[in-house]
């Protein structure tokens, strides 16, 4: 067994050519950097030997030439003779000391299995004065892995924070809506959803046409969410909201110092951010002609050049554009490039105004009232048939967005659990119904629809013996949804 003095001699060999450190720290010695280095190396190894749970050294053939008393006890050996001269794997089957000798690279922190134990070890090569690897030395820092728990916990915490930040970034660039978010069962609404579903299966550019507030952005989100690009970013840009002189930088990015006030590190444009995903361009009809030409080039070549840079890089972006403006008229007026129009108008989808889908008003009201209740913490309101008729009797220039605002205002101005026509008398746009002929048709339609639903639900309840859960299952409705519908139509389960 190698005693302490033998260990000192080993360290001395590692530290200097003669194996002996200077006897005194004279002023001249302190100026000798090589001597200081040798002393520091010896001190390091001595400190490690005293602190660690064991140490072992091998020669160039990975044979054990020294092992500490602590290590012998850890390995269950009674004397060093049981290990000296043997290849290290005979004593430590999972040792990587041979790999350290072969590569000359240290393994500073590792976990080595020994029987049922897990040892935390570090391994370093031993080199001669010419830099040739002549062996390796290993230290058992801990004989129990739980000593590393604080370090591992800190590392895990940092990883978790990074993953959380990345997840939030991705979520901010993910879609907020799906096709089920586009509420409505009218014929025109079902047709829009059918077209959107078909568009999601394609890679072609989509052009969403419709008045403001009809749900064009919601459909853009839904198309992306149903496409093969749904795992990647969805980036939206409202063209009309960006000043003309900054629109090019928003689209394509800017090199460092490209213009006064530009980021010193440069910035990525929306095309770069949307690479692999979808770029939604809202209010595309308001784009200036100077930017239209550059956008056309990107759509044709899928190449982007940052403002103030000559470097061109490829992008893979699917474009969904939207506008409430008649682009054909803009082309005739010379305010929109015809070649860009045809490039965008590959898969056009016309989103109908609310006045053309009055059959959806009741479903939209239920959806919005549920959202209002969830957001404000107030009870869920219901809406009476006469209120539906009143809402159907009005024109809706602001479309679905305006309907949502009207419902918000009604819930704030009344405590009634069920909203009636009287609750909307002073709230509806202009306070007057639209043209008299249209209002009468709309009112009769709403009343006929309500009566049809009453008859259908009463028959269904009768078939199911008045049991609401069974009836809801048969009709494909939720139990809560059926209860709300029965209450709305004034039907009792005992009818």
SVG drawing of the C-alpha trace seen along z (x, -y; Angstrom):
<svg xmlns="http://www.w3.org/2000/svg" viewBox="-96 -59 112 68">
<polyline fill="none" stroke="black" stroke-width="0.4" points="0.0,0.0 1.3,-3.4 1.6,-5.5 1.5,-9.3 5.2,-9.8 4.9,-7.7 2.0,-9.8 4.0,-12.9 6.8,-11.5 4.2,-10.8 2.9,-14.4 6.5,-15.7 7.0,-13.8 3.9,-15.4 5.0,-18.8 8.7,-18.9 11.5,-17.0 13.2,-16.1 10.1,-15.3 11.1,-17.8 9.6,-21.2 11.7,-24.1 12.6,-24.1 11.9,-27.8 9.7,-30.4 12.5,-32.9 11.9,-36.2 13.7,-34.7 11.5,-31.6 8.3,-33.7 9.4,-35.4 9.9,-32.0 6.5,-31.3 7.3,-27.8 8.2,-27.0 4.9,-28.7 3.0,-26.6 4.6,-23.4 3.8,-24.2 0.2,-25.1 -0.2,-21.8 1.1,-19.9 -1.1,-21.8 -4.1,-21.1 -3.5,-17.4 -2.9,-17.2 -6.1,-19.1 -8.1,-16.9 -6.6,-13.8 -7.6,-15.0 -11.1,-16.1 -12.2,-13.4 -13.5,-9.9 -10.7,-8.1 -8.1,-8.5 -6.5,-6.2 -3.7,-6.5 -2.9,-4.4 0.0,-4.3 0.0,-4.6 -1.4,-1.1 -4.3,-1.9 -2.8,0.3 -3.3,-0.7 0.0,-2.1 -1.5,-3.7 -4.7,-3.7 -5.6,-5.6 -6.6,-4.0 -10.1,-5.5 -10.6,-4.1 -9.6,-0.6 -12.2,-0.8 -14.9,-2.0 -14.1,0.9 -14.0,3.4 -10.3,4.3 -8.0,5.1 -4.7,4.1 -3.2,2.2 -1.6,5.4 -5.1,6.6 -5.3,3.8 -1.7,2.7 -0.6,3.8 -4.1,4.8 -5.9,3.2 -8.2,0.7 -11.4,2.4 -10.6,5.5 -11.1,3.5 -13.5,0.9 -15.6,2.4 -17.2,-0.9 -14.0,-3.1 -13.2,-5.5 -9.6,-6.0 -8.4,-4.2 -10.4,-6.7 -8.7,-9.6 -5.2,-8.0 -6.2,-7.5 -7.6,-10.9 -5.6,-13.0 -8.8,-14.9 -10.1,-15.2 -13.6,-14.1 -14.2,-16.6 -17.6,-15.5 -19.1,-12.1 -21.2,-9.5 -19.7,-6.0 -21.7,-3.0 -20.0,-0.5 -22.2,2.3 -25.2,0.7 -23.3,-2.6 -23.1,-5.6 -19.8,-7.5 -19.3,-11.1 -15.8,-11.1 -13.4,-13.4 -10.5,-12.1 -7.5,-14.0 -4.6,-12.9 -0.9,-12.9 1.6,-14.3 5.4,-14.4 7.5,-17.5 7.1,-16.9 3.3,-16.9 3.0,-13.1 0.3,-11.3 2.0,-8.9 -1.1,-8.0 -4.2,-9.4 -5.4,-10.1 -9.0,-9.9 -10.7,-11.2 -14.0,-10.1 -15.5,-13.4 -18.6,-11.9 -19.6,-8.4 -23.3,-9.4 -25.0,-11.1 -27.3,-13.1 -24.4,-15.4 -25.0,-16.7 -28.7,-17.5 -28.1,-21.3 -26.1,-21.5 -28.5,-19.4 -31.5,-21.3 -30.0,-24.6 -29.3,-23.3 -32.8,-21.9 -34.2,-25.3 -32.3,-27.1 -33.4,-24.7 -37.0,-25.0 -36.8,-28.8 -35.3,-28.7 -37.9,-26.2 -40.7,-28.3 -39.4,-31.4 -39.2,-29.5 -42.7,-28.1 -44.1,-31.6 -42.4,-32.9 -43.8,-30.1 -47.3,-30.5 -47.2,-34.2 -46.6,-33.2 -49.1,-30.5 -52.7,-30.7 -55.5,-31.7 -58.4,-30.4 -59.5,-27.2 -62.3,-26.6 -64.6,-25.9 -64.0,-29.5 -65.9,-30.7 -69.4,-30.4 -72.3,-29.7 -74.4,-27.0 -75.9,-29.0 -75.4,-27.8 -72.9,-30.6 -70.9,-30.1 -70.6,-26.4 -69.4,-27.1 -66.8,-29.5 -65.5,-26.9 -65.5,-24.3 -63.4,-26.5 -61.0,-27.4 -60.6,-23.7 -59.7,-23.0 -57.3,-26.0 -55.5,-24.6 -54.7,-21.4 -52.9,-23.5 -49.8,-25.6 -51.1,-28.3 -51.6,-31.9 -55.1,-32.7 -56.9,-36.0 -59.6,-36.7 -62.2,-39.2 -64.9,-40.8 -66.1,-43.8 -64.5,-44.9 -65.5,-42.8 -66.5,-39.7 -63.8,-37.5 -61.1,-37.5 -58.2,-37.3 -59.9,-34.5 -60.1,-32.5 -56.4,-33.2 -55.6,-31.8 -57.9,-28.8 -56.3,-28.0 -52.8,-28.0 -54.0,-25.9 -55.4,-23.2 -52.4,-23.2 -49.1,-21.3 -47.4,-24.5 -49.3,-24.6 -46.3,-23.7 -44.4,-26.8 -45.0,-30.5 -48.0,-32.5 -47.0,-36.1 -49.6,-38.8 -48.9,-42.3 -51.5,-45.0 -50.2,-46.9 -52.4,-49.9 -51.1,-50.3 -47.4,-50.7 -46.1,-54.0 -45.1,-53.8 -41.4,-54.6 -41.1,-51.7 -43.1,-49.1 -40.2,-47.8 -38.1,-47.2 -41.2,-45.5 -41.4,-43.2 -37.8,-42.4 -35.8,-43.4 -32.9,-45.9 -29.1,-45.6 -27.3,-47.3 -27.4,-51.1 -29.6,-50.8 -31.4,-54.0 -31.5,-56.6 -32.8,-55.0 -32.2,-51.4 -31.2,-48.8 -27.4,-48.5 -27.7,-44.7 -30.1,-44.8 -33.5,-43.2 -35.4,-40.4 -38.4,-41.2 -41.7,-39.5 -40.7,-37.2 -37.8,-35.9 -39.9,-35.4 -42.5,-33.5 -40.0,-31.2 -41.5,-27.7 -44.9,-29.1 -47.5,-31.5 -47.4,-35.3 -50.8,-37.0 -51.0,-40.4 -54.1,-42.3 -55.4,-45.3 -53.2,-44.4 -55.0,-46.9 -53.4,-49.8 -49.8,-48.8 -47.8,-51.5 -46.7,-50.7 -43.0,-50.9 -43.3,-48.0 -45.7,-46.1 -42.9,-45.5 -40.6,-44.1 -43.3,-41.9 -44.0,-40.5 -40.4,-39.5 -40.4,-37.7 -43.5,-35.8 -42.0,-34.8 -38.5,-33.9 -39.0,-33.2 -35.9,-35.3 -35.5,-38.2 -33.0,-41.0 -32.8,-43.0 -32.9,-46.8 -29.3,-48.1 -27.8,-44.7 -26.7,-43.0 -27.1,-39.5 -30.1,-37.4 -31.5,-34.5 -34.2,-32.0 -37.5,-31.8 -40.3,-29.3 -43.4,-31.3 -47.1,-30.7 -49.0,-34.0 -52.6,-34.7 -53.7,-38.2 -56.9,-40.0 -58.7,-43.2 -62.0,-44.9 -61.2,-46.9 -62.2,-46.0 -58.7,-45.2 -59.9,-44.9 -61.0,-48.6 -57.6,-49.5 -55.9,-47.8 -58.0,-49.8 -57.1,-53.0 -53.4,-52.2 -53.1,-52.0 -52.5,-48.3 -50.2,-46.2 -52.1,-43.8 -49.3,-41.2 -49.3,-41.3 -53.1,-41.0 -53.0,-37.8 -50.2,-36.5 -52.4,-36.9 -55.7,-36.0 -54.9,-32.2 -57.4,-30.9 -60.0,-33.7 -62.5,-33.2 -65.3,-35.7 -66.3,-36.1 -70.0,-37.1 -71.3,-40.1 -73.5,-39.5 -76.6,-40.7 -76.3,-37.8 -76.0,-35.2 -78.8,-36.2 -79.4,-32.6 -76.0,-32.7 -77.0,-35.6 -78.4,-33.4 -75.3,-31.1 -73.1,-34.1 -74.9,-35.7 -74.6,-32.5 -70.9,-32.4 -70.2,-36.0 -72.3,-36.0 -70.4,-33.0 -67.1,-34.7 -68.3,-37.9 -69.3,-35.8 -66.0,-34.0 -64.0,-37.2 -65.9,-39.3 -66.9,-36.7 -70.6,-37.6 -73.4,-35.1 -74.0,-33.8 -76.8,-35.8 -79.4,-34.3 -81.1,-36.0 -84.8,-35.9 -86.4,-35.2 -87.7,-38.8 -84.2,-40.1 -82.9,-37.8 -85.7,-39.2 -84.7,-42.7 -81.0,-42.0 -82.0,-40.4 -83.9,-43.5 -80.8,-45.7 -78.2,-46.2 -74.7,-45.5 -72.1,-47.7 -69.6,-46.6 -70.7,-43.0 -69.7,-40.4 -67.4,-42.8 -70.2,-45.3 -72.6,-42.6 -70.0,-41.7 -69.8,-45.3 -73.6,-45.6 -73.8,-42.6 -71.0,-43.9 -72.9,-47.2 -76.2,-45.4 -74.7,-43.3 -73.2,-46.4 -76.4,-48.4 -78.8,-45.8 -78.9,-43.2 -81.5,-41.1 -80.6,-37.4 -82.4,-37.1 -81.8,-39.9 -84.9,-41.0 -85.6,-43.4 -86.1,-46.2 -82.5,-45.8 -81.4,-46.7 -83.8,-49.4 -81.4,-52.3 -78.3,-50.3 -78.8,-49.1 -76.9,-51.1 -78.9,-54.2 -81.7,-53.1 -83.7,-52.3 -84.2,-49.1 -83.0,-48.9 -85.4,-49.2 -89.0,-48.2 -89.3,-45.4 -86.1,-43.8 -86.9,-44.1 -90.2,-42.3 -88.6,-39.4 -85.9,-39.1 -88.3,-39.2 -90.6,-36.5 -87.5,-34.4 -86.3,-34.5 -89.8,-33.7 -90.2,-30.8 -86.8,-29.4 -87.6,-29.7 -90.9,-27.9 -89.2,-25.1 -86.7,-24.6 -89.4,-24.5 -91.3,-21.8 -88.1,-19.8 -86.9,-19.9 -90.4,-19.0 -90.6,-16.0 -87.1,-14.9 -87.8,-15.2 -91.0,-13.2 -89.1,-10.4 -86.6,-10.3 -89.2,-10.4 -88.4,-13.9 -84.8,-13.0 -82.5,-15.9 -79.2,-14.0 -80.5,-11.3 -82.0,-13.9 -78.8,-15.9 -76.9,-12.8 -79.3,-11.9 -79.2,-15.4 -75.4,-15.6 -75.5,-18.6 -73.9,-19.1 -76.3,-18.9 -75.6,-22.5 -76.2,-23.6 -79.5,-21.9 -80.6,-23.3 -79.7,-26.8 -81.7,-26.2 -84.7,-25.0 -84.6,-28.0 -84.2,-30.3 -87.2,-28.9 -89.3,-28.6 -89.6,-24.8 -89.9,-22.6 -88.5,-19.1 -92.0,-18.0 -93.8,-19.5"/>
</svg>
